[in-house]
Amino acid sequence: MARLILLLGDQLSAGLSSLAEADPAEDVVLMAEVAEEAGYVPHHKKKLAFVFAAMRHFAEALRVEGWQLRYTRLDDPENSGSLVGELERARAGLAPDEILCTEPGEWRLRQALAAVPGLTLLPDTRFLIDPAGFRAWAQGRRQLRMEYFYRDMRRRTRLLMEGDKPAGGEWNYDHDNRGTPPPGITAPTLPAFEPDAITREVLELVERRFPDNFGDLHPFALAVTRADAEKARDHFLAHALPRFGDYQDAMRLGAPVLFHAHLALYLNIGLLDPLDLCRRAEVEWRAGRVPINSAEGFIRQILGWRECVRGIYWLHMPRYAEANALEARRPLPEFYWTGDTDMACVRDAVEQTRAHAYAHHIQRLMVTGNFALLAGIDPYLVHVWYMAVYADAYEWVEMPNTIGMALFADGGIMGSKPYAASGAYIDRMSDYCAGCRYKVKLKAGPDACPFNYLYWDFVARHRDRFARNQRMGPIVRNLDRMTEARKAEIRADSARFLDALVPAGSRWNG
């Protein structure tokens, strides 16, 4: 035969570079559900079901289009358990002249496949800048600031541009994106997709093979086909994007999505195209249906953050995975898995993560990420948790957001300062604090919000480092003005709280 095309589980795109090089009449596409990929972190049940169901539906779509398929299911008795093993099984049975694969999104998998004899890796053209292009942009820059990268990407793509100037006169409307929805505003309900026979079979498989994994499998209403992902996209553009900008940083108890897109899982698996999505958001603004702060804020998340974190990942791997600039060593607390904590904000974020395999970016950054930063939790353990629990988490996008942005463990490659905040920020951006057992207005004592004293304890632990940071310097000076008695009180409150944390068991930490 001519060629074997290895198609990975997050490469479910009709325009994939490896498929573009192939001939349906002669070449064979190989897809495989393997234990190694399903188990290298303890993935959320809903994430596993989403990936397997989307893979099986994509395989069926390829068959309908005339492609020859070799598909290995997870429960196939002959399944070798790894992608390299399935490649070798297929090679032995088909004797291809060549093996093609679009580059994987994870370093470890790229290294494994690059070592396979006769396999050619092709660029992943679904992204808007390749690793070499990002490397060229980063060369000579001491710090890789997303804002400057984003502006260059706007110029490159012509998105939201009026000639050489940004549409509306500003590059960034983040100052308009910090509102909290008043009680009378109700967020739109996400569209739900009824599982068909293929998906129901996958749900049974996941329940049977992964009974002890984190997360609720049912109800399962995610899109697992391109057509349904496009319906979810269109629903967001029509019903949520108009208010996305105003309320994208807001949090509300029991409201996991608010006006967010909930589309990252479809983008990251390949069911939606990022440039197409950005262009559609721009069309909504130009048609007058969406304000510019919403269109710009949404496009920035894709064109700015998504592309930038991928560039940082490939620029700094494999050493990036071990980054721990603040020398954080504390074990991950058990409540990250159980939700068993009196902190209402953390509890809600974990509970909705367990139910939906989803939390929006402010919950990830300023609740679970902020707590891990202040408490000094080992960044690799936090990385494993984020990789495991979110349906949109793939290492290229999750690792820089966790290790770099949330935990400042890269020492400032991604951000000019840590995203550290006390309870006042959470109170301002949410309704969590009103019903919390802790009191956000209290600064000390057993009833005080833990974020309050942990914030100052964090600043004190890293005082010398932060005193040299232009943006953290004023905060360090505020610390220095505190009395020794107040500093001792902060240390005592923090030690009492942190020493009482129950570490998560090894079963959860990979």
C-alpha angles and dihedrals in degrees: 000000000000110000143349115217114206109206116192127216095255094047100080096141125124091214095052113147094238092052091047089058094048135086115223091207095058111015129075125222116218120204124172139183104210135183093228093063093039093053112033086100124016095262122205111261091237091052092053092048092047094052096044094045092048090048093051093047092048090050090053090050090052091051091052089052090055102261121146109236135199105188124179117199122210093246095047106128090222094052109127092205098238138070092236089050091051090048091054092047090052093045091053092049100040105027095213121197090223141004120220129192133168109239113276119241094231128072097222092052093046090053092049094049095042087062093056110106114242095013119129119201116212127200118267099240094183090088123079096230127027125223092259091053092049090048089054091050091049096047112117094007115124092201128026103223114189093212094064092042089050093053091052090049090051089054091046096050097031089227113158092356131139103197106302093339130084115256111263092017098275133084095209131032096184090126087068094049103073104086127124118222114250117236094263095060116091121196118230119261116249115247112256124215119208112230113249126209093281093051093044089055090052092049090054090049093051093047090051100042101035106032094145098046120117121267145037115286095191137095093038114186104149123132111252100176133063091243093055093042088055090052089053089049093051091047091054094047092050103038111021109024094071090067099026093097097052095048106026092114095045127108127198129186111256093004106104099174109025104167097337122124101238085203102115093094090056092046094047095049093047103251092117130040117232098214092046090051092050092049091050090052089051091051089055090055095045089049090055095244096111130040117242095246089061096046093044095045092050095045090048091058090057105029094035113028101026095049094039097052091049089052092049091048095055093039094056107028136149094022092048091073090063097046113133106154093163092049093234110179107162116126119248108268117244092237090073085073102029103034087223100146136110091228100104095202095052093042093053093046092051095043093051090044089054091049100041109016083235143099124162123251098265092052089050095045105034103030115030093017094044092050092050090049095049094043094049097238116179105267095219091057090049089049091054090051094052091045091052103044107042124074091213095050118120120157098247091059102027101047099058091042091052105033096033110029105026101033104026085222091140089065095242106319091126104024135032091221139009117275090236121153140168126228090277091075093051090047092051095049101039148028093237098104098058093072100029121121087228121070114235093201092058116089100189143027135046094300096050120107105267091223089065100061094029089058093058092040088055092051091047094050091054098032097129094049094046094045086068092050112095094215096041095043095088090050091052090051089054089053091050091054092059118102119253088246091057092048090050089050090053091050092048095048092047094048092048093051098041095045089056094056114115111223119231115255120257091252089073098044100065 
